[in-house]
Amino acid sequence: MRAAILKFQRFADLPMTGVLDRATLRKMSMSRCGNRDVGDLPIPMRVKFRSRRTKRYAIEG
């Protein structure tokens, strides 16, 4: 449980205490964009998204 709280606090840019304090609870109760969190996706799905993006050209000058 402590690891999950620390992960959320890092994501929300809160002081990383690992304790479910008032600021953490307030941030958890705020509405978010509605998209799934990246951490919820299975590992192969995240890798698939990353490998699909390749640099096609580079601007020089």
C-alpha positions as semicolon CSV with decimal commas, in nm:
position;residue;x (nm);y (nm);z (nm)
1;M;0,000;0,000;0,000
2;R;0,282;0,239;0,086
3;A;0,444;0,187;-0,255
4;A;0,118;0,273;-0,433
5;I;0,078;0,590;-0,225
6;L;0,437;0,694;-0,303
7;K;0,378;0,632;-0,673
8;F;0,064;0,848;-0,670
9;Q;0,238;1,125;-0,475
10;R;0,523;1,129;-0,727
11;F;0,271;1,140;-1,015
12;A;0,071;1,422;-0,850
13;D;0,382;1,625;-0,759
14;L;0,309;1,599;-0,387
15;P;0,564;1,556;-0,106
16;M;0,653;1,187;-0,113
17;T;0,580;1,071;0,241
18;G;0,413;0,737;0,170
19;V;0,138;0,837;0,413
20;L;-0,223;0,889;0,305
21;D;-0,243;1,247;0,430
22;R;-0,500;1,520;0,367
23;A;-0,323;1,664;0,059
24;T;-0,299;1,320;-0,101
25;L;-0,665;1,242;-0,035
26;R;-0,768;1,580;-0,175
27;K;-0,568;1,519;-0,494
28;M;-0,711;1,167;-0,528
29;S;-1,067;1,295;-0,507
30;M;-1,017;1,556;-0,783
31;S;-1,159;1,471;-1,124
32;R;-0,909;1,388;-1,393
33;C;-0,922;1,377;-1,773
34;G;-1,107;1,045;-1,796
35;N;-0,833;0,862;-1,986
36;R;-0,687;0,551;-1,834
37;D;-0,365;0,595;-1,641
38;V;-0,056;0,464;-1,818
39;G;0,029;0,252;-1,516
40;D;-0,296;0,060;-1,561
41;L;-0,195;-0,075;-1,902
42;P;-0,024;-0,413;-1,919
43;I;0,349;-0,398;-1,993
44;P;0,331;-0,531;-2,354
45;M;0,073;-0,265;-2,440
46;R;0,301;0,015;-2,319
47;V;0,595;-0,125;-2,516
48;K;0,376;-0,153;-2,827
49;F;0,292;0,218;-2,813
50;R;0,654;0,316;-2,770
51;S;0,789;0,097;-3,050
52;R;0,536;0,236;-3,297
53;R;0,689;0,585;-3,282
54;T;1,000;0,621;-3,494
55;K;1,183;0,933;-3,599
56;R;1,137;0,973;-3,973
57;Y;1,350;1,285;-4,028
58;A;1,569;1,536;-3,847
59;I;1,569;1,911;-3,901
60;E;1,919;2,051;-3,927
61;G;2,036;2,405;-3,926
